[in-house]
Amino acid sequence: MINLSWSNESQNQNAKNIKDKIYEILKNEEITINFNSERKYNYKLHIYLQGSYKKNIDLKDSDIDILVTVARLPHPNDLEFNDFLENKKWQENYKVGFADGNFEIWGNSTSSYEILKNLGNRSIYGKTIETGKQEVTNILIKLKNEIRKILKKSNEFNIIENTEKRKRKGLRIKLNNEEFDIIPSIIYFNVNKDNNLKGIGITIYDQTKGKRITNYPTYDWENTNLKHKNTDQKYKKIIRIIKGYVRNYNIDIKGFAIEQFLYNVPNNIFIKNYELIETLYDVLSWIYTNINLLNANNFKCTNEIKEKCNEDYKKIEISKQKFKNLVNLMMEDFRKLKFKNISDQNINIIKNKFNSLI
């Protein structure tokens, strides 16, 4: 059996403490943004923990990701959405936020409709779609540079400038020998041609590739929690176990791909058996049998936004065979438990080992 190492409660608290430290420094700061060199606004910043620590699927030494977004500055996917503002649903004080109340974009007193009407017009983002897209890119670059200046001025952080990974999308920061990533973002509205809201996410900017990237962390988090609840609290535990195997075997499969593959395992597979070790085997068996049947049409991603799922499927499709090989490797560790007559003592040792990891 393989020795796995989970993050413990103190490490989870450390991630929260780092987020709180960033919050204390940035909470009173404002970012001044010029639109088309004509209009100028000052914006507050909002700070959130995201990624594996936010979803509680982290291992020891997992990356800590801090999301910094501009309060009350949304942009739509077509950047010309005056028609969208006339949609009646937006006149009903439409609220936006994480389910735990940590992600208030608008505040409690002002309707989304009124703020969108004030902010989301051509005069802010430009007269054409292309001008608007460039404005969004400029805002994200400015946000990253301003955060760098503020943190440097605080003299509490060491900004690691030459880290290729975060040179692309954010800032790599060191505090008390702990490294973490700060990801600048702005709010994104996914609106279809019929002016219906399909999703609310964030836009970040990949500086190396010169392109904007859209994610939906709210839906990722909510759907992950819902699946965990509907699988008798086993979904996240299985993710962590498989992530641990990947780390120990040094296999090139990203945690993101593991989450997406497991999200496609039906809930009933997780609850067929009571013992976690039995559930793990059931999940592995289902994946080994069905992973090649997943395709762009039936694949579900954790945010469940269809066009994003298509994009995500293309990213992880190349990992299918690697993941199947990993599953086969893991199944070898359990076949003796499932199919051979071994002593009750050894069964209990294996069960206790896995139960102690959670």
Secondary structure as UniProt FT lines:
FT   HELIX           9..26
FT   TURN            27..28
FT   STRAND          30..35
FT   TURN            36..38
FT   STRAND          39..50
FT   HELIX           52..55
FT   TURN            60..61
FT   STRAND          65..76
FT   HELIX           82..85
FT   HELIX           88..91
FT   TURN            99..100
FT   HELIX           112..119
FT   HELIX           122..125
FT   HELIX           129..154
FT   STRAND          158..160
FT   TURN            161..162
FT   HELIX           164..169
FT   STRAND          171..175
FT   TURN            176..177
FT   STRAND          178..191
FT   TURN            193..194
FT   STRAND          197..206
FT   TURN            207..210
FT   STRAND          211..215
FT   HELIX           217..230
FT   TURN            231..233
FT   HELIX           235..249
FT   HELIX           255..263
FT   HELIX           267..270
FT   HELIX           276..290
FT   HELIX           291..293
FT   TURN            296..298
FT   TURN            302..303
FT   HELIX           306..316
FT   HELIX           317..319
FT   HELIX           320..339
FT   HELIX           344..355
FT   TURN            356..357
//
